[in-house]
């Protein structure tokens, strides 16, 4: 057999393998989507309530949309520093609690009576300075979790970051790791930590350095999967979908790849 005959055969084989993989993944996706529908129905019948922190941010906004569209909660409460303007009849039944994060103890009532809490609070040193970053990403987040636990909340879902580590030499990752560990110590019945990589989104506000990173990873993710980045809508979808599942352990950590698989498998 000469090389001219071998090359087409190898190419044909590779094409067949690719087609098979695409078909297989498509079938898996369909199966997971069907399973998710069943989980949604079961969850909906439990009449659970939730609160969302950080609904004005990119992830929180899309997470809220996911929760509202799926209609899996009997009551959704937004807790934030200002009232949000939300368009559409689906948002009319939402409750909004305006709080002062510097005096959260005075607003303990806002955290009472919820089954599940979602936290998408976060800022950067570039925007808030070192002290401001620590207050938001550590103090506000931890205090909110404490009040939620005291108010009867059994589940807490935290958006963190890829590489979070309380022993890290980098302040951002260290703070993320610290607050992860301190919330775990509160003893929620279920605690889910989500660690996305670079969030692929066109932010409503500009953050220095992020624009170039987003453009680079958007180009990479367009041709192959990466453990470094993820579309923000996939993160929101994964957080909503994961709520419906029943993990074996009280604390679970979903890294970027796991978020991508779960979020894309339930794509509409």
Phi, psi and omega in degrees: 000125181274171184295329181292333178276328183289317184303310179298324180296318179295318179297318179297321179296316180296321178297317179297319179296316180297317180296319179296316180297319179297315180296317181297312180296325178295318180294320177298318180298317179298317181297316180294323179295321179293319177297322181295323178299319178295317179297322179298316180297315180296317181293318182301324182289347181276352177052050180273157177241159180213166170232154180234125174259133178087029181290349178274347179275175184297307181293315181299322180296316180286327176297315178302316179299318178299313182295320180291315182294325179282338177054049183263350180246144177283336180209133178236129179242132175261130178243119183200179184276351178209159177287135180261143175266113184240126183263142178116143181297330182298337182265356185294332183273358181290149173255137178240128178246118179267126184230162172257110185294343177280345181226049187298331179301331180286349183240030182302329181298331181294338183260004183268145173083018179253144177276322187225140178238139176242134179236116178239025179290145176174152176213194179226161176296325181297326183272318188247355185080168183299312181295317180295320178299315181295320180299314183287305188282343178245296188297310181297317182295311182295316181296322178297318179295320179297316180292323178295316179297316179295332182273004176101005180290132184259339181233142177225126181245117187245125171277118181245227182206147174303133178088003179304130184199118182296345179258009182292152175276349179266127185304313183302309182290327178294314180297317178300317179293322179297312183290327174303310183293320182291326177288323178301323181294344179289338174082041174296151177297328174217134182224116181247128179248128181247124184242076178287157174276217178296125182278120181273100182199147172270101185295152176286341177232153184271133175237120184307135176089336184282327185301312181296318180297319180296318181295319180296309183288333175296320179293319180293314183292341179290336182247343179199160178284154180216145178274001184263340186218166180195138175297139186295329179292333177289322177298312180299318181294321179293321179297317179293317182293320182295332178301329185281342185277164180241092182289157180282331183250154182294321181248131179227145178239121178255110178282177187304315181296318180295321177297319181296314180297312182293316182292320182283334181289339180249022179296141182277000000 
